[in-house]
Amino acid sequence: MREIDRFDLLSGINIPYDGICTLRSLTLNDIRRKIGYSNYNLYVSLLSLDIDKYIKITGVDRDLLKDLCIFDLMISNEKLRYDFQTALSTFILGKVNFMESIQAFEVVCGKNVGTIDRSNFENVQYGLSQINCFPVKKQNKNLKFRNEYARKLYEECGEDGGAVDLNMSLQNIIASIVAYQSSYTYENVWSLTIYQLYDLFIRLNYKIPFTMGGIAWANGNANEFDFNAWYKDIYENEKEI
């Protein structure tokens, strides 16, 4: 599974991914004007689904899913497959069509043709999770996270899924950034991509304690203060998920 370069994620460009497809860097404006917030949440839920979440939602016996992956389940039902295809089409550039003959999705983007099937969907899912800042669970228990949002969301969901912290919802993050970052308003915040929004949010979280620490140091209430902390790489030495 390929790690997307953070320079590309911050740039807001659409990102070709492993010869399979091109991932779309959605902006808040895309969600507001084209997709709709409820649809966006539905598509994120579908694209971040794993076997454990599926079992919790449906109540199906785990033994019945032996040797099946989440991709198999997503294409097994016509209605679910349609929603799944719509979700992929929203987050991936080009046309996404289900090919019954090969039980896979064909992705046509210009002259490039790729295929999303049971063998590579988890790879695509991983790429989508990076560019859109939603967590996907992996078997590795020693997890480190791309950002604080991914960590908190994972912890809220727990090992078997669960309720998401409303404090970390997209609309609440937007409102918080507008309130605490004077350069962004309800008129211009919509130009940010999803990744840019959450990256900005995490850096604001670092900025507040940095400012408070500086005030404490200036007033003689702290022995040391790291003046370089504000620009240190917050992702350094992290294995991203």
C-alpha positions as CSV (number, residue, x, y, z in Angstrom):
1,M,0.0,0.0,0.0
2,R,1.5,3.3,-1.1
3,E,2.1,6.3,1.1
4,I,1.1,9.4,-0.7
5,D,3.7,12.2,-0.5
6,R,2.4,14.9,1.9
7,F,3.5,17.6,-0.5
8,D,1.0,16.2,-3.0
9,L,-1.7,16.0,-0.3
10,L,-1.2,19.6,0.7
11,S,-1.1,20.8,-2.9
12,G,-4.8,19.9,-3.5
13,I,-4.0,18.2,-6.8
14,N,-5.7,15.0,-8.0
15,I,-3.3,12.1,-7.4
16,P,-2.6,9.2,-9.7
17,Y,-2.5,6.1,-7.5
18,D,-0.6,2.9,-8.3
19,G,-1.8,2.7,-11.9
20,I,-5.3,1.9,-10.7
21,C,-7.0,5.2,-10.7
22,T,-6.7,9.0,-10.0
23,L,-7.8,10.1,-6.6
24,R,-9.8,13.3,-6.5
25,S,-8.9,16.0,-3.9
26,L,-12.4,17.1,-2.9
27,T,-12.9,20.6,-1.6
28,L,-15.4,21.7,0.9
29,N,-17.1,23.6,-2.1
30,D,-17.5,20.2,-3.9
31,I,-19.3,18.8,-0.9
32,R,-21.4,22.0,-0.4
33,R,-22.5,22.5,-4.1
34,K,-22.2,19.1,-5.8
35,I,-22.3,16.2,-3.4
36,G,-24.2,17.2,-0.3
37,Y,-23.1,16.7,3.3
38,S,-25.4,13.7,4.0
39,N,-24.2,12.0,0.8
40,Y,-20.6,12.7,1.6
41,N,-21.0,11.1,5.0
42,L,-22.7,8.1,3.4
43,Y,-19.9,7.6,0.8
44,V,-17.2,8.0,3.5
45,S,-19.0,5.3,5.6
46,L,-19.1,2.9,2.6
47,L,-15.5,3.5,1.6
48,S,-14.2,3.0,5.1
49,L,-16.2,-0.1,5.8
50,D,-14.5,-3.3,6.9
51,I,-15.7,-6.7,7.9
52,D,-16.0,-5.9,11.6
53,K,-18.1,-2.8,10.9
54,Y,-20.3,-4.8,8.4
55,I,-21.0,-7.5,11.0
56,K,-21.9,-4.9,13.6
57,I,-24.3,-3.1,11.2
58,T,-26.0,-6.2,9.7
59,G,-25.7,-8.7,12.6
60,V,-24.7,-11.4,10.2
61,D,-22.9,-14.4,11.6
62,R,-19.1,-14.1,11.1
63,D,-18.9,-17.7,10.1
64,L,-21.0,-17.0,7.0
65,L,-18.4,-14.5,5.8
66,K,-15.5,-17.0,5.8
67,D,-13.1,-16.3,2.9
68,L,-15.0,-13.2,1.9
69,C,-13.5,-9.7,1.9
70,I,-15.4,-6.4,2.2
71,F,-15.3,-5.9,-1.6
72,D,-17.2,-9.1,-2.1
73,L,-19.9,-8.0,0.2
74,M,-20.2,-4.5,-1.3
75,I,-20.9,-5.9,-4.8
76,S,-23.1,-8.8,-3.7
77,N,-26.3,-6.7,-3.4
78,E,-27.5,-4.5,-6.3
79,K,-28.5,-1.5,-4.2
80,L,-25.4,-1.6,-2.1
81,R,-23.3,-2.0,-5.2
82,Y,-24.9,1.0,-6.8
83,D,-24.2,3.2,-3.7
84,F,-20.6,1.8,-3.6
85,Q,-20.1,2.7,-7.3
86,T,-21.5,6.2,-6.7
87,A,-19.1,6.6,-3.8
88,L,-16.1,5.5,-5.9
89,S,-17.2,7.8,-8.7
90,T,-17.3,10.7,-6.2
91,F,-13.8,10.2,-4.9
92,I,-12.2,9.0,-8.1
93,L,-11.6,10.9,-11.3
94,G,-13.1,9.6,-14.5
95,K,-15.9,7.1,-15.1
96,V,-16.4,4.1,-12.9
97,N,-18.5,1.2,-14.3
98,F,-19.2,-2.2,-12.8
99,M,-18.2,-5.0,-15.1
100,E,-20.4,-8.0,-14.3
101,S,-18.2,-10.4,-16.4
102,I,-15.2,-9.9,-14.2
103,Q,-16.9,-8.8,-10.9
104,A,-14.9,-5.6,-10.8
105,F,-15.1,-1.9,-11.4
106,E,-13.5,-0.4,-14.6
107,V,-12.1,3.1,-14.1
108,V,-11.7,5.1,-17.3
109,C,-9.9,8.4,-17.0
110,G,-8.8,9.8,-20.4
111,K,-6.7,7.2,-22.1
112,N,-6.0,5.4,-18.8
113,V,-8.1,2.3,-17.9
114,G,-7.8,0.7,-14.5
115,T,-9.6,-1.9,-12.5
116,I,-10.8,-2.0,-8.9
117,D,-11.4,-5.6,-7.7
118,R,-11.2,-7.7,-4.6
119,S,-7.4,-8.0,-5.0
120,N,-6.6,-4.3,-4.8
121,F,-9.6,-2.6,-3.2
122,E,-7.9,-2.4,0.2
123,N,-5.0,-0.6,-1.5
124,V,-7.5,1.9,-3.1
125,Q,-9.3,2.3,0.2
126,Y,-5.9,3.1,1.9
127,G,-5.2,5.8,-0.7
128,L,-8.7,7.3,-0.3
129,S,-8.2,7.3,3.5
130,Q,-5.1,9.4,3.1
131,I,-6.4,12.0,0.8
132,N,-9.8,12.4,2.6
133,C,-8.6,11.9,6.2
134,F,-10.9,9.1,7.2
135,P,-9.5,6.1,9.1
136,V,-9.4,2.5,7.8
137,K,-8.6,-0.2,10.3
138,K,-5.7,-2.6,9.6
139,Q,-4.6,-5.8,11.3
140,N,-1.5,-4.2,12.7
141,K,-2.2,-3.3,16.3
142,N,0.8,-1.0,16.7
143,L,-1.0,1.8,14.8
144,K,0.2,5.3,14.4
145,F,-2.0,7.9,12.7
146,R,-1.7,10.5,9.9
147,N,-3.3,13.1,12.1
148,E,-5.2,13.7,15.4
149,Y,-8.5,13.4,13.6
150,A,-7.7,9.9,12.4
151,R,-6.5,8.9,15.9
152,K,-9.6,10.3,17.7
153,L,-12.0,8.8,15.2
154,Y,-10.3,5.4,15.5
155,E,-10.5,5.5,19.3
156,E,-14.1,6.6,19.2
157,C,-15.0,3.7,16.9
158,G,-13.0,1.2,18.9
159,E,-12.1,-2.2,17.6
160,D,-15.6,-3.0,16.4
161,G,-16.9,0.3,15.3
162,G,-19.1,2.7,17.2
163,A,-20.4,6.3,17.4
164,V,-18.2,9.0,16.0
165,D,-17.3,12.0,18.2
166,L,-19.5,14.9,17.0
167,N,-16.7,17.3,18.0
168,M,-14.7,15.9,15.1
169,S,-17.5,16.2,12.5
170,L,-16.7,18.1,9.3
171,Q,-19.1,21.0,10.1
172,N,-17.7,21.4,13.6
173,I,-14.1,21.5,12.3
174,I,-15.1,24.2,9.8
175,A,-16.8,26.3,12.4
176,S,-13.9,25.9,14.8
177,I,-11.3,27.0,12.2
178,V,-13.4,30.0,11.2
179,A,-13.7,31.0,14.9
180,Y,-10.0,30.7,15.7
181,Q,-8.2,31.4,12.4
182,S,-8.9,35.0,11.3
183,S,-7.8,34.5,7.7
184,Y,-10.6,32.0,7.0
185,T,-14.2,33.0,7.0
186,Y,-17.5,31.4,6.0
187,E,-16.9,33.0,2.6
188,N,-13.5,31.6,1.7
189,V,-13.1,28.4,3.8
190,W,-14.8,26.4,1.1
191,S,-11.8,26.4,-1.2
192,L,-9.9,24.1,1.2
193,T,-9.6,20.4,0.3
194,I,-10.5,17.9,3.0
195,Y,-6.9,17.1,3.7
196,Q,-6.0,20.8,3.9
197,L,-8.8,21.5,6.3
198,Y,-7.8,18.8,8.8
199,D,-4.1,19.6,8.5
200,L,-4.9,23.2,9.4
201,F,-7.1,22.0,12.3
202,I,-4.3,19.9,13.7
203,R,-1.8,22.8,13.4
204,L,-4.2,25.0,15.3
205,N,-4.3,22.4,18.0
206,Y,-0.5,22.7,18.2
207,K,-0.6,26.5,18.1
208,I,-2.8,27.0,21.2
209,P,-0.6,25.2,23.7
210,F,2.5,26.7,22.1
211,T,1.1,30.2,22.6
212,M,0.1,29.4,26.2
213,G,3.5,27.9,26.9
214,G,5.2,31.1,25.6
215,I,3.0,33.3,27.9
216,A,3.9,31.1,30.9
217,W,7.6,31.3,30.0
218,A,7.5,35.1,29.6
219,N,5.9,35.4,33.0
220,G,8.5,33.3,34.7
221,N,6.2,30.3,35.2
222,A,8.2,27.9,33.0
223,N,11.9,27.0,33.0
224,E,12.2,26.1,29.3
225,F,10.4,27.0,26.2
226,D,11.0,25.5,22.7
227,F,10.8,28.5,20.3
228,N,11.1,26.2,17.3
229,A,8.1,24.0,18.2
230,W,5.7,26.0,16.0
231,Y,7.3,24.8,12.8
232,K,8.4,21.3,13.7
233,D,7.2,18.5,11.5
234,I,4.1,17.1,13.3
235,Y,4.3,13.9,11.1
236,E,8.0,13.2,11.7
237,N,8.7,9.5,12.3
238,E,5.1,8.5,12.1
239,K,3.9,5.6,10.2
240,E,0.8,6.9,8.5
241,I,-2.4,5.0,8.1
